[in-house]
Amino acid sequence: MADSKNQSEHVVAHEDGWAVKAEGADQPTKIYENKQDAINRAKEIAQNKGTSAIIHKQDGTIQNHYSYSE
């Protein structure tokens, strides 16, 4: 299994809006009502960790992928 420092951040649909969730995590890091707020936070976390932010559509398919790895 990958080191937790190298796991991507995902923005996924949640019953209360949009969740930022680390890859492999059981629980979301945070839930936002607004998708753009969730995207901004996921990108910020990914930049800090040098990983990726993967944005999903409502149906679960990938909408965007932002990579911040070296």
All heavy atoms as TSV, in Angstrom:
chain	resi	resn	atom	element	x	y	z
A	1	MET	N	N	0.843	-1.194	0.000
A	1	MET	CA	C	0.000	0.000	0.000
A	1	MET	C	C	0.884	1.252	0.000
A	1	MET	O	O	1.938	1.269	0.618
A	1	MET	CB	C	-0.927	-0.026	1.217
A	1	MET	CG	C	-1.856	1.168	1.273
A	1	MET	SD	S	-3.108	0.972	2.554
A	1	MET	CE	C	-4.501	0.667	1.522
A	2	ALA	N	N	0.439	2.267	-0.673
A	2	ALA	CA	C	1.225	3.488	-0.804
A	2	ALA	C	C	1.306	4.237	0.522
A	2	ALA	O	O	0.423	4.146	1.359
A	2	ALA	CB	C	0.598	4.388	-1.867
A	3	ASP	N	N	2.379	4.974	0.678
A	3	ASP	CA	C	2.559	5.823	1.846
A	3	ASP	C	C	1.461	6.889	1.839
A	3	ASP	O	O	1.119	7.436	0.801
A	3	ASP	CB	C	3.939	6.482	1.741
A	3	ASP	CG	C	4.316	7.263	2.979
A	3	ASP	OD1	O	3.476	8.031	3.471
A	3	ASP	OD2	O	5.448	7.113	3.447
A	4	SER	N	N	0.916	7.209	3.001
A	4	SER	CA	C	-0.196	8.162	3.079
A	4	SER	C	C	0.193	9.537	2.546
A	4	SER	O	O	-0.660	10.293	2.095
A	4	SER	CB	C	-0.714	8.286	4.512
A	4	SER	OG	O	0.312	8.769	5.359
A	5	LYS	N	N	1.477	9.871	2.577
A	5	LYS	CA	C	1.925	11.164	2.069
A	5	LYS	C	C	1.791	11.252	0.554
A	5	LYS	O	O	1.790	12.339	0.003
A	5	LYS	CB	C	3.379	11.413	2.460
A	5	LYS	CG	C	3.589	11.632	3.926
A	5	LYS	CD	C	5.053	11.884	4.189
A	5	LYS	CE	C	5.375	11.721	5.657
A	5	LYS	NZ	N	6.781	11.510	5.894
A	6	ASN	N	N	1.715	10.095	-0.118
A	6	ASN	CA	C	1.665	10.079	-1.574
A	6	ASN	C	C	0.268	9.829	-2.122
A	6	ASN	O	O	0.104	9.590	-3.306
A	6	ASN	CB	C	2.634	9.024	-2.113
A	6	ASN	CG	C	4.066	9.352	-1.761
A	6	ASN	OD1	O	4.431	10.514	-1.703
A	6	ASN	ND2	N	4.861	8.347	-1.503
A	7	GLN	N	N	-0.726	9.858	-1.273
A	7	GLN	CA	C	-2.083	9.574	-1.727
A	7	GLN	C	C	-2.768	10.835	-2.236
A	7	GLN	O	O	-2.627	11.909	-1.657
A	7	GLN	CB	C	-2.886	8.939	-0.599
A	7	GLN	CG	C	-2.361	7.556	-0.264
A	7	GLN	CD	C	-3.086	6.924	0.903
A	7	GLN	OE1	O	-3.699	7.604	1.692
A	7	GLN	NE2	N	-2.998	5.622	1.003
A	8	SER	N	N	-3.517	10.664	-3.298
A	8	SER	CA	C	-4.231	11.774	-3.911
A	8	SER	C	C	-5.404	12.222	-3.052
A	8	SER	O	O	-5.933	11.479	-2.242
A	8	SER	CB	C	-4.773	11.344	-5.274
A	8	SER	OG	O	-3.720	10.955	-6.110
A	9	GLU	N	N	-5.804	13.464	-3.274
A	9	GLU	CA	C	-7.016	14.004	-2.659
A	9	GLU	C	C	-8.128	13.920	-3.690
A	9	GLU	O	O	-7.937	14.297	-4.846
A	9	GLU	CB	C	-6.803	15.469	-2.255
A	9	GLU	CG	C	-5.711	15.669	-1.227
A	9	GLU	CD	C	-5.975	14.945	0.078
A	9	GLU	OE1	O	-7.112	15.001	0.576
A	9	GLU	OE2	O	-5.039	14.331	0.607
A	10	HIS	N	N	-9.276	13.431	-3.289
A	10	HIS	CA	C	-10.408	13.293	-4.198
A	10	HIS	C	C	-11.545	14.208	-3.765
A	10	HIS	O	O	-11.793	14.351	-2.566
A	10	HIS	CB	C	-10.913	11.841	-4.205
A	10	HIS	CG	C	-9.936	10.883	-4.799
A	10	HIS	ND1	N	-10.065	10.413	-6.082
A	10	HIS	CD2	C	-8.812	10.316	-4.303
A	10	HIS	CE1	C	-9.051	9.582	-6.339
A	10	HIS	NE2	N	-8.282	9.511	-5.273
A	11	VAL	N	N	-12.211	14.818	-4.748
A	11	VAL	CA	C	-13.451	15.555	-4.490
A	11	VAL	C	C	-14.565	14.679	-5.029
A	11	VAL	O	O	-14.606	14.361	-6.221
A	11	VAL	CB	C	-13.456	16.941	-5.173
A	11	VAL	CG1	C	-14.818	17.609	-5.037
A	11	VAL	CG2	C	-12.363	17.824	-4.586
A	12	VAL	N	N	-15.434	14.243	-4.127
A	12	VAL	CA	C	-16.512	13.319	-4.496
A	12	VAL	C	C	-17.861	13.831	-3.997
A	12	VAL	O	O	-17.934	14.551	-2.999
A	12	VAL	CB	C	-16.248	11.905	-3.910
A	12	VAL	CG1	C	-15.002	11.287	-4.541
A	12	VAL	CG2	C	-16.087	11.940	-2.400
A	13	ALA	N	N	-18.908	13.445	-4.707
A	13	ALA	CA	C	-20.259	13.811	-4.286
A	13	ALA	C	C	-20.543	13.184	-2.924
A	13	ALA	O	O	-20.119	12.067	-2.635
A	13	ALA	CB	C	-21.276	13.331	-5.318
A	14	HIS	N	N	-21.255	13.918	-2.092
A	14	HIS	CA	C	-21.584	13.467	-0.731
A	14	HIS	C	C	-23.036	13.852	-0.481
A	14	HIS	O	O	-23.544	14.805	-1.055
A	14	HIS	CB	C	-20.649	14.169	0.257
A	14	HIS	CG	C	-20.768	13.683	1.667
A	14	HIS	ND1	N	-21.726	14.175	2.514
A	14	HIS	CD2	C	-20.062	12.775	2.366
A	14	HIS	CE1	C	-21.590	13.578	3.688
A	14	HIS	NE2	N	-20.578	12.713	3.620
A	15	GLU	N	N	-23.703	13.137	0.402
A	15	GLU	CA	C	-25.123	13.431	0.666
A	15	GLU	C	C	-25.333	14.860	1.148
A	15	GLU	O	O	-26.404	15.426	0.960
A	15	GLU	CB	C	-25.695	12.430	1.671
A	15	GLU	CG	C	-25.014	12.441	3.017
A	15	GLU	CD	C	-25.512	11.355	3.955
A	15	GLU	OE1	O	-26.207	10.425	3.499
A	15	GLU	OE2	O	-25.198	11.443	5.152
A	16	ASP	N	N	-24.292	15.469	1.744
A	16	ASP	CA	C	-24.402	16.847	2.235
A	16	ASP	C	C	-23.716	17.856	1.324
A	16	ASP	O	O	-23.494	18.994	1.730
A	16	ASP	CB	C	-23.811	16.943	3.646
A	16	ASP	CG	C	-24.594	16.116	4.657
A	16	ASP	OD1	O	-25.827	16.054	4.538
A	16	ASP	OD2	O	-23.960	15.522	5.539
A	17	GLY	N	N	-23.335	17.442	0.117
A	17	GLY	CA	C	-22.678	18.358	-0.816
A	17	GLY	C	C	-21.527	17.678	-1.509
A	17	GLY	O	O	-21.712	16.712	-2.236
A	18	TRP	N	N	-20.312	18.180	-1.256
A	18	TRP	CA	C	-19.099	17.642	-1.883
A	18	TRP	C	C	-18.056	17.405	-0.807
A	18	TRP	O	O	-17.830	18.271	0.049
A	18	TRP	CB	C	-18.569	18.610	-2.945
A	18	TRP	CG	C	-19.508	18.700	-4.089
A	18	TRP	CD1	C	-20.556	19.571	-4.223
A	18	TRP	CD2	C	-19.552	17.843	-5.229
A	18	TRP	NE1	N	-21.231	19.302	-5.387
A	18	TRP	CE2	C	-20.643	18.256	-6.029
A	18	TRP	CE3	C	-18.769	16.773	-5.655
A	18	TRP	CZ2	C	-20.966	17.638	-7.224
A	18	TRP	CZ3	C	-19.090	16.164	-6.855
A	18	TRP	CH2	C	-20.171	16.592	-7.628
A	19	ALA	N	N	-17.416	16.250	-0.861
A	19	ALA	CA	C	-16.433	15.891	0.156
A	19	ALA	C	C	-15.031	15.888	-0.420
A	19	ALA	O	O	-14.823	15.493	-1.556
A	19	ALA	CB	C	-16.755	14.506	0.722
A	20	VAL	N	N	-14.078	16.337	0.397
A	20	VAL	CA	C	-12.660	16.181	0.099
A	20	VAL	C	C	-12.232	14.954	0.889
A	20	VAL	O	O	-12.410	14.893	2.105
A	20	VAL	CB	C	-11.847	17.417	0.547
A	20	VAL	CG1	C	-10.352	17.172	0.347
A	20	VAL	CG2	C	-12.295	18.649	-0.214
A	21	LYS	N	N	-11.701	13.969	0.178
A	21	LYS	CA	C	-11.369	12.694	0.807
A	21	LYS	C	C	-10.007	12.216	0.325
A	21	LYS	O	O	-9.770	12.155	-0.874
A	21	LYS	CB	C	-12.461	11.677	0.452
A	21	LYS	CG	C	-12.380	10.395	1.214
A	21	LYS	CD	C	-13.608	9.551	0.910
A	21	LYS	CE	C	-13.506	8.198	1.569
A	21	LYS	NZ	N	-14.591	7.308	1.188
A	22	ALA	N	N	-9.138	11.894	1.261
A	22	ALA	CA	C	-7.826	11.350	0.897
A	22	ALA	C	C	-8.018	9.939	0.366
A	22	ALA	O	O	-8.873	9.192	0.851
A	22	ALA	CB	C	-6.903	11.344	2.104
A	23	GLU	N	N	-7.245	9.588	-0.633
A	23	GLU	CA	C	-7.316	8.253	-1.224
A	23	GLU	C	C	-7.107	7.190	-0.145
A	23	GLU	O	O	-6.167	7.263	0.642
A	23	GLU	CB	C	-6.227	8.133	-2.290
A	23	GLU	CG	C	-6.339	6.916	-3.160
A	23	GLU	CD	C	-5.361	6.992	-4.317
A	23	GLU	OE1	O	-5.370	7.997	-5.043
A	23	GLU	OE2	O	-4.599	6.039	-4.479
A	24	GLY	N	N	-8.005	6.246	-0.082
A	24	GLY	CA	C	-7.899	5.169	0.878
A	24	GLY	C	C	-8.484	5.477	2.251
A	24	GLY	O	O	-8.551	4.601	3.102
A	25	ALA	N	N	-8.913	6.712	2.476
A	25	ALA	CA	C	-9.473	7.092	3.777
A	25	ALA	C	C	-10.915	6.614	3.901
A	25	ALA	O	O	-11.650	6.553	2.913
A	25	ALA	CB	C	-9.416	8.605	3.954
A	26	ASP	N	N	-11.309	6.267	5.114
A	26	ASP	CA	C	-12.689	5.850	5.362
A	26	ASP	C	C	-13.628	7.042	5.438
A	26	ASP	O	O	-14.763	6.980	4.996
A	26	ASP	CB	C	-12.789	5.048	6.667
A	26	ASP	CG	C	-12.095	3.699	6.553
A	26	ASP	OD1	O	-12.062	3.132	5.441
A	26	ASP	OD2	O	-11.591	3.226	7.577
A	27	GLN	N	N	-13.137	8.122	6.028
A	27	GLN	CA	C	-13.962	9.310	6.235
A	27	GLN	C	C	-13.406	10.494	5.444
A	27	GLN	O	O	-12.190	10.621	5.292
A	27	GLN	CB	C	-13.977	9.683	7.727
A	27	GLN	CG	C	-14.596	8.627	8.622
A	27	GLN	CD	C	-16.071	8.409	8.340
A	27	GLN	OE1	O	-16.805	9.358	8.079
A	27	GLN	NE2	N	-16.505	7.167	8.374
A	28	PRO	N	N	-14.299	11.379	4.973
A	28	PRO	CA	C	-13.825	12.580	4.274
A	28	PRO	C	C	-13.036	13.490	5.205
A	28	PRO	O	O	-13.274	13.515	6.416
A	28	PRO	CB	C	-15.107	13.283	3.823
A	28	PRO	CG	C	-16.231	12.386	4.139
A	28	PRO	CD	C	-15.746	11.306	5.041
A	29	THR	N	N	-12.108	14.248	4.634
A	29	THR	CA	C	-11.370	15.256	5.393
A	29	THR	C	C	-12.324	16.364	5.803
A	29	THR	O	O	-12.320	16.821	6.936
A	29	THR	CB	C	-10.236	15.850	4.524
A	29	THR	OG1	O	-9.430	14.784	4.040
A	29	THR	CG2	C	-9.396	16.833	5.301
A	30	LYS	N	N	-13.160	16.808	4.861
A	30	LYS	CA	C	-14.134	17.863	5.115
A	30	LYS	C	C	-15.220	17.787	4.048
A	30	LYS	O	O	-14.969	17.349	2.935
A	30	LYS	CB	C	-13.457	19.235	5.093
A	30	LYS	CG	C	-14.411	20.355	5.468
A	30	LYS	CD	C	-13.736	21.536	6.102
A	30	LYS	CE	C	-14.830	22.513	6.520
A	30	LYS	NZ	N	-14.393	23.840	6.755
A	31	ILE	N	N	-16.414	18.262	4.402
A	31	ILE	CA	C	-17.547	18.300	3.476
A	31	ILE	C	C	-17.927	19.757	3.234
A	31	ILE	O	O	-17.982	20.555	4.170
A	31	ILE	CB	C	-18.738	17.510	4.057
A	31	ILE	CG1	C	-18.334	16.044	4.242
A	31	ILE	CG2	C	-19.965	17.619	3.145
A	31	ILE	CD1	C	-19.237	15.283	5.175
A	32	TYR	N	N	-18.161	20.078	1.988
A	32	TYR	CA	C	-18.518	21.440	1.587
A	32	TYR	C	C	-19.856	21.421	0.872
A	32	TYR	O	O	-20.162	20.472	0.145
A	32	TYR	CB	C	-17.462	22.004	0.628
A	32	TYR	CG	C	-16.091	22.163	1.248
A	32	TYR	CD1	C	-15.188	21.113	1.266
A	32	TYR	CD2	C	-15.710	23.366	1.817
A	32	TYR	CE1	C	-13.932	21.245	1.838
A	32	TYR	CE2	C	-14.450	23.515	2.393
A	32	TYR	CZ	C	-13.571	22.456	2.402
A	32	TYR	OH	O	-12.343	22.585	2.974
A	33	GLU	N	N	-20.633	22.488	1.028
A	33	GLU	CA	C	-21.887	22.617	0.278
A	33	GLU	C	C	-21.591	22.926	-1.184
A	33	GLU	O	O	-22.289	22.482	-2.078
A	33	GLU	CB	C	-22.750	23.742	0.872
A	33	GLU	CG	C	-23.381	23.408	2.200
A	33	GLU	CD	C	-24.262	24.533	2.722
A	33	GLU	OE1	O	-24.799	25.319	1.898
A	33	GLU	OE2	O	-24.411	24.618	3.945
A	34	ASN	N	N	-20.530	23.700	-1.409
A	34	ASN	CA	C	-20.186	24.182	-2.741
A	34	ASN	C	C	-19.030	23.350	-3.315
A	34	ASN	O	O	-18.002	23.179	-2.656
A	34	ASN	CB	C	-19.779	25.662	-2.603
A	34	ASN	CG	C	-19.426	26.307	-3.910
A	34	ASN	OD1	O	-18.501	25.868	-4.594
A	34	ASN	ND2	N	-20.122	27.357	-4.257
A	35	LYS	N	N	-19.200	22.843	-4.515
A	35	LYS	CA	C	-18.165	22.010	-5.130
A	35	LYS	C	C	-16.861	22.768	-5.331
A	35	LYS	O	O	-15.782	22.222	-5.101
A	35	LYS	CB	C	-18.658	21.455	-6.474
A	35	LYS	CG	C	-17.681	20.470	-7.104
A	35	LYS	CD	C	-18.232	19.862	-8.383
A	35	LYS	CE	C	-17.310	18.794	-8.932
A	35	LYS	NZ	N	-17.825	18.210	-10.171
A	36	GLN	N	N	-16.937	24.025	-5.735
A	36	GLN	CA	C	-15.712	24.796	-5.982
A	36	GLN	C	C	-14.895	24.952	-4.706
A	36	GLN	O	O	-13.665	24.904	-4.736
A	36	GLN	CB	C	-16.033	26.163	-6.593
A	36	GLN	CG	C	-14.789	26.903	-7.079
A	36	GLN	CD	C	-14.000	26.120	-8.128
A	36	GLN	OE1	O	-14.545	25.679	-9.133
A	36	GLN	NE2	N	-12.701	25.937	-7.909
A	37	ASP	N	N	-15.555	25.118	-3.558
A	37	ASP	CA	C	-14.842	25.214	-2.283
A	37	ASP	C	C	-14.089	23.907	-2.009
A	37	ASP	O	O	-12.947	23.915	-1.544
A	37	ASP	CB	C	-15.807	25.499	-1.135
A	37	ASP	CG	C	-16.396	26.896	-1.200
A	37	ASP	OD1	O	-15.828	27.766	-1.891
A	37	ASP	OD2	O	-17.445	27.120	-0.560
A	38	ALA	N	N	-14.733	22.786	-2.303
A	38	ALA	CA	C	-14.095	21.486	-2.106
A	38	ALA	C	C	-12.900	21.317	-3.048
A	38	ALA	O	O	-11.844	20.827	-2.644
A	38	ALA	CB	C	-15.112	20.361	-2.321
A	39	ILE	N	N	-13.066	21.744	-4.295
A	39	ILE	CA	C	-11.973	21.664	-5.271
A	39	ILE	C	C	-10.783	22.503	-4.811
A	39	ILE	O	O	-9.642	22.040	-4.832
A	39	ILE	CB	C	-12.448	22.112	-6.673
A	39	ILE	CG1	C	-13.445	21.097	-7.237
A	39	ILE	CG2	C	-11.255	22.311	-7.618
A	39	ILE	CD1	C	-14.153	21.564	-8.494
A	40	ASN	N	N	-11.066	23.727	-4.373
A	40	ASN	CA	C	-9.990	24.614	-3.925
A	40	ASN	C	C	-9.213	23.989	-2.766
A	40	ASN	O	O	-7.987	24.039	-2.736
A	40	ASN	CB	C	-10.546	25.978	-3.516
A	40	ASN	CG	C	-11.087	26.756	-4.689
A	40	ASN	OD1	O	-10.807	26.463	-5.845
A	40	ASN	ND2	N	-11.892	27.761	-4.402
A	41	ARG	N	N	-9.926	23.382	-1.820
A	41	ARG	CA	C	-9.269	22.773	-0.662
A	41	ARG	C	C	-8.463	21.540	-1.075
A	41	ARG	O	O	-7.330	21.355	-0.615
A	41	ARG	CB	C	-10.305	22.413	0.402
A	41	ARG	CG	C	-9.708	21.813	1.653
A	41	ARG	CD	C	-8.742	22.777	2.339
A	41	ARG	NE	N	-8.128	22.136	3.496
A	41	ARG	CZ	C	-6.845	22.286	3.847
A	41	ARG	NH1	N	-6.050	23.067	3.148
A	41	ARG	NH2	N	-6.371	21.667	4.905
A	42	ALA	N	N	-9.026	20.712	-1.943
A	42	ALA	CA	C	-8.314	19.514	-2.396
A	42	ALA	C	C	-7.029	19.892	-3.121
A	42	ALA	O	O	-5.978	19.261	-2.918
A	42	ALA	CB	C	-9.208	18.673	-3.300
A	43	LYS	N	N	-7.086	20.924	-3.943
A	43	LYS	CA	C	-5.901	21.375	-4.669
A	43	LYS	C	C	-4.852	21.913	-3.703
A	43	LYS	O	O	-3.661	21.659	-3.858
A	43	LYS	CB	C	-6.291	22.439	-5.706
A	43	LYS	CG	C	-7.027	21.846	-6.906
A	43	LYS	CD	C	-7.683	22.900	-7.770
A	43	LYS	CE	C	-6.719	23.670	-8.609
A	43	LYS	NZ	N	-7.421	24.596	-9.535
A	44	GLU	N	N	-5.290	22.628	-2.688
A	44	GLU	CA	C	-4.378	23.182	-1.683
A	44	GLU	C	C	-3.658	22.044	-0.927
A	44	GLU	O	O	-2.438	22.074	-0.752
A	44	GLU	CB	C	-5.172	24.047	-0.706
A	44	GLU	CG	C	-4.337	24.706	0.373
A	44	GLU	CD	C	-5.167	25.564	1.301
A	44	GLU	OE1	O	-6.361	25.268	1.524
A	44	GLU	OE2	O	-4.607	26.539	1.829
A	45	ILE	N	N	-4.420	21.037	-0.506
A	45	ILE	CA	C	-3.830	19.900	0.205
A	45	ILE	C	C	-2.838	19.168	-0.709
A	45	ILE	O	O	-1.731	18.835	-0.300
A	45	ILE	CB	C	-4.920	18.929	0.700
A	45	ILE	CG1	C	-5.794	19.594	1.767
A	45	ILE	CG2	C	-4.292	17.651	1.259
A	45	ILE	CD1	C	-7.061	18.807	2.110
A	46	ALA	N	N	-3.246	18.924	-1.950
A	46	ALA	CA	C	-2.394	18.206	-2.902
A	46	ALA	C	C	-1.099	18.973	-3.181
A	46	ALA	O	O	-0.031	18.374	-3.270
A	46	ALA	CB	C	-3.151	17.939	-4.199
A	47	GLN	N	N	-1.198	20.291	-3.300
A	47	GLN	CA	C	0.005	21.107	-3.513
A	47	GLN	C	C	0.939	20.976	-2.315
A	47	GLN	O	O	2.148	20.807	-2.483
A	47	GLN	CB	C	-0.364	22.580	-3.702
A	47	GLN	CG	C	-0.870	22.894	-5.087
A	47	GLN	CD	C	-1.218	24.358	-5.233
A	47	GLN	OE1	O	-1.916	24.941	-4.402
A	47	GLN	NE2	N	-0.756	24.972	-6.296
A	48	ASN	N	N	0.392	21.036	-1.115
A	48	ASN	CA	C	1.196	20.943	0.102
A	48	ASN	C	C	1.875	19.584	0.225
A	48	ASN	O	O	2.992	19.484	0.714
A	48	ASN	CB	C	0.342	21.200	1.351
A	48	ASN	CG	C	-0.084	22.652	1.471
A	48	ASN	OD1	O	0.522	23.537	0.878
A	48	ASN	ND2	N	-1.125	22.899	2.221
A	49	LYS	N	N	1.191	18.522	-0.205
A	49	LYS	CA	C	1.721	17.167	-0.093
A	49	LYS	C	C	2.503	16.726	-1.325
A	49	LYS	O	O	3.148	15.680	-1.313
A	49	LYS	CB	C	0.578	16.165	0.162
A	49	LYS	CG	C	-0.064	16.382	1.512
A	49	LYS	CD	C	-1.061	15.341	1.983
A	49	LYS	CE	C	-1.678	14.421	1.022
A	49	LYS	NZ	N	-2.734	13.583	1.618
A	50	GLY	N	N	2.426	17.507	-2.406
A	50	GLY	CA	C	3.107	17.132	-3.643
A	50	GLY	C	C	2.466	15.922	-4.300
A	50	GLY	O	O	3.153	15.073	-4.845
A	51	THR	N	N	1.137	15.847	-4.237
A	51	THR	CA	C	0.411	14.719	-4.828
A	51	THR	C	C	-0.531	15.222	-5.913
A	51	THR	O	O	-0.179	16.124	-6.655
A	51	THR	CB	C	-0.348	13.923	-3.746
A	51	THR	OG1	O	-1.284	14.783	-3.097
A	51	THR	CG2	C	0.592	13.332	-2.714
A	52	SER	N	N	-1.719	14.652	-5.981
A	52	SER	CA	C	-2.697	15.025	-7.001
A	52	SER	C	C	-4.052	15.316	-6.373
A	52	SER	O	O	-4.380	14.789	-5.314
A	52	SER	CB	C	-2.885	13.881	-8.000
A	52	SER	OG	O	-1.682	13.612	-8.661
A	53	ALA	N	N	-4.814	16.136	-7.070
A	53	ALA	CA	C	-6.209	16.367	-6.717
A	53	ALA	C	C	-7.045	15.817	-7.865
A	53	ALA	O	O	-6.842	16.204	-9.023
A	53	ALA	CB	C	-6.489	17.854	-6.516
A	54	ILE	N	N	-7.934	14.909	-7.554
A	54	ILE	CA	C	-8.771	14.280	-8.570
A	54	ILE	C	C	-10.218	14.687	-8.301
A	54	ILE	O	O	-10.760	14.410	-7.223
A	54	ILE	CB	C	-8.592	12.756	-8.558
A	54	ILE	CG1	C	-7.121	12.421	-8.846
A	54	ILE	CG2	C	-9.521	12.092	-9.580
A	54	ILE	CD1	C	-6.742	10.985	-8.639
A	55	ILE	N	N	-10.799	15.360	-9.272
A	55	ILE	CA	C	-12.153	15.898	-9.129
A	55	ILE	C	C	-13.122	14.969	-9.848
A	55	ILE	O	O	-12.955	14.691	-11.036
A	55	ILE	CB	C	-12.252	17.325	-9.726
A	55	ILE	CG1	C	-11.049	18.195	-9.319
A	55	ILE	CG2	C	-13.580	17.961	-9.367
A	55	ILE	CD1	C	-10.759	18.274	-7.838
A	56	HIS	N	N	-14.139	14.529	-9.131
A	56	HIS	CA	C	-15.134	13.619	-9.698
A	56	HIS	C	C	-16.440	14.352	-9.983
A	56	HIS	O	O	-16.781	15.314	-9.299
A	56	HIS	CB	C	-15.413	12.469	-8.714
A	56	HIS	CG	C	-14.220	11.603	-8.485
A	56	HIS	ND1	N	-13.991	10.452	-9.195
A	56	HIS	CD2	C	-13.180	11.729	-7.623
A	56	HIS	CE1	C	-12.855	9.899	-8.767
A	56	HIS	NE2	N	-12.345	10.655	-7.820
A	57	LYS	N	N	-17.164	13.868	-10.974
A	57	LYS	CA	C	-18.507	14.356	-11.271
A	57	LYS	C	C	-19.488	13.695	-10.306
A	57	LYS	O	O	-19.132	12.761	-9.579
A	57	LYS	CB	C	-18.901	13.998	-12.702
A	57	LYS	CG	C	-18.051	14.656	-13.763
A	57	LYS	CD	C	-18.526	14.202	-15.134
A	57	LYS	CE	C	-17.624	14.744	-16.223
A	57	LYS	NZ	N	-17.981	14.217	-17.545
A	58	GLN	N	N	-20.725	14.143	-10.338
A	58	GLN	CA	C	-21.785	13.584	-9.490
A	58	GLN	C	C	-21.898	12.065	-9.663
A	58	GLN	O	O	-22.130	11.348	-8.705
A	58	GLN	CB	C	-23.123	14.255	-9.849
A	58	GLN	CG	C	-24.257	13.915	-8.900
A	58	GLN	CD	C	-24.251	14.755	-7.634
A	58	GLN	OE1	O	-23.856	15.911	-7.660
A	58	GLN	NE2	N	-24.670	14.181	-6.534
A	59	ASP	N	N	-21.696	11.579	-10.898
A	59	ASP	CA	C	-21.839	10.139	-11.166
A	59	ASP	C	C	-20.585	9.323	-10.823
A	59	ASP	O	O	-20.541	8.120	-11.033
A	59	ASP	CB	C	-22.248	9.894	-12.622
A	59	ASP	CG	C	-21.173	10.299	-13.641
A	59	ASP	OD1	O	-20.038	10.673	-13.236
A	59	ASP	OD2	O	-21.458	10.246	-14.837
A	60	GLY	N	N	-19.542	10.001	-10.316
A	60	GLY	CA	C	-18.338	9.309	-9.892
A	60	GLY	C	C	-17.225	9.262	-10.926
A	60	GLY	O	O	-16.101	8.896	-10.600
A	61	THR	N	N	-17.523	9.613	-12.173
A	61	THR	CA	C	-16.467	9.629	-13.186
A	61	THR	C	C	-15.543	10.827	-12.936
A	61	THR	O	O	-15.925	11.791	-12.278
A	61	THR	CB	C	-17.047	9.693	-14.609
A	61	THR	OG1	O	-17.826	10.887	-14.742
A	61	THR	CG2	C	-17.897	8.468	-14.924
A	62	ILE	N	N	-14.326	10.750	-13.474
A	62	ILE	CA	C	-13.343	11.816	-13.252
A	62	ILE	C	C	-13.614	12.993	-14.183
A	62	ILE	O	O	-13.750	12.838	-15.389
A	62	ILE	CB	C	-11.914	11.282	-13.428
A	62	ILE	CG1	C	-11.614	10.268	-12.321
A	62	ILE	CG2	C	-10.896	12.427	-13.407
A	62	ILE	CD1	C	-10.283	9.573	-12.458
A	63	GLN	N	N	-13.681	14.168	-13.573
A	63	GLN	CA	C	-13.902	15.417	-14.304
A	63	GLN	C	C	-12.572	16.092	-14.617
A	63	GLN	O	O	-12.337	16.519	-15.742
A	63	GLN	CB	C	-14.771	16.345	-13.461
A	63	GLN	CG	C	-14.977	17.732	-14.046
A	63	GLN	CD	C	-15.795	18.614	-13.128
A	63	GLN	OE1	O	-16.659	18.146	-12.391
A	63	GLN	NE2	N	-15.526	19.900	-13.152
A	64	ASN	N	N	-11.708	16.198	-13.617
A	64	ASN	CA	C	-10.406	16.848	-13.764
A	64	ASN	C	C	-9.373	16.155	-12.890
A	64	ASN	O	O	-9.719	15.553	-11.873
A	64	ASN	CB	C	-10.455	18.322	-13.333
A	64	ASN	CG	C	-11.078	19.225	-14.368
A	64	ASN	OD1	O	-10.791	19.091	-15.553
A	64	ASN	ND2	N	-11.904	20.141	-13.936
A	65	HIS	N	N	-8.102	16.328	-13.288
A	65	HIS	CA	C	-7.001	15.759	-12.506
A	65	HIS	C	C	-5.890	16.815	-12.477
A	65	HIS	O	O	-5.434	17.258	-13.521
A	65	HIS	CB	C	-6.509	14.472	-13.168
A	65	HIS	CG	C	-5.383	13.836	-12.444
A	65	HIS	ND1	N	-4.089	13.941	-12.883
A	65	HIS	CD2	C	-5.341	13.091	-11.316
A	65	HIS	CE1	C	-3.297	13.269	-12.048
A	65	HIS	NE2	N	-4.034	12.756	-11.085
A	66	TYR	N	N	-5.515	17.218	-11.279
A	66	TYR	CA	C	-4.446	18.210	-11.113
A	66	TYR	C	C	-3.278	17.511	-10.417
A	66	TYR	O	O	-3.455	16.963	-9.330
A	66	TYR	CB	C	-4.909	19.386	-10.230
A	66	TYR	CG	C	-6.117	20.108	-10.796
A	66	TYR	CD1	C	-7.403	19.751	-10.388
A	66	TYR	CD2	C	-5.972	21.144	-11.696
A	66	TYR	CE1	C	-8.512	20.406	-10.884
A	66	TYR	CE2	C	-7.085	21.808	-12.210
A	66	TYR	CZ	C	-8.347	21.438	-11.796
A	66	TYR	OH	O	-9.438	22.105	-12.297
A	67	SER	N	N	-2.099	17.528	-11.039
A	67	SER	CA	C	-0.941	16.860	-10.457
A	67	SER	C	C	0.059	17.894	-9.957
A	67	SER	O	O	0.411	18.828	-10.675
A	67	SER	CB	C	-0.282	15.969	-11.505
A	67	SER	OG	O	0.839	15.329	-10.928
A	68	TYR	N	N	0.493	17.715	-8.716
A	68	TYR	CA	C	1.464	18.620	-8.115
A	68	TYR	C	C	2.737	17.877	-7.721
A	68	TYR	O	O	3.540	18.379	-6.955
A	68	TYR	CB	C	0.854	19.306	-6.886
A	68	TYR	CG	C	-0.372	20.103	-7.233
A	68	TYR	CD1	C	-1.634	19.591	-6.987
A	68	TYR	CD2	C	-0.270	21.349	-7.832
A	68	TYR	CE1	C	-2.773	20.318	-7.316
A	68	TYR	CE2	C	-1.392	22.082	-8.168
A	68	TYR	CZ	C	-2.643	21.558	-7.904
A	68	TYR	OH	O	-3.754	22.272	-8.246
A	69	SER	N	N	2.921	16.658	-8.243
A	69	SER	CA	C	4.129	15.897	-7.907
A	69	SER	C	C	5.317	16.454	-8.686
A	69	SER	O	O	5.152	17.054	-9.740
A	69	SER	CB	C	3.913	14.426	-8.211
A	69	SER	OG	O	3.593	14.237	-9.563
A	70	GLU	N	N	6.488	16.209	-8.152
A	70	GLU	CA	C	7.701	16.719	-8.790
A	70	GLU	C	C	8.084	15.876	-9.993
A	70	GLU	O	O	7.829	14.708	-10.059
A	70	GLU	CB	C	8.834	16.723	-7.783
A	70	GLU	CG	C	8.543	17.666	-6.643
A	70	GLU	CD	C	9.635	17.677	-5.586
A	70	GLU	OE1	O	10.188	16.605	-5.302
A	70	GLU	OE2	O	9.906	18.760	-5.068
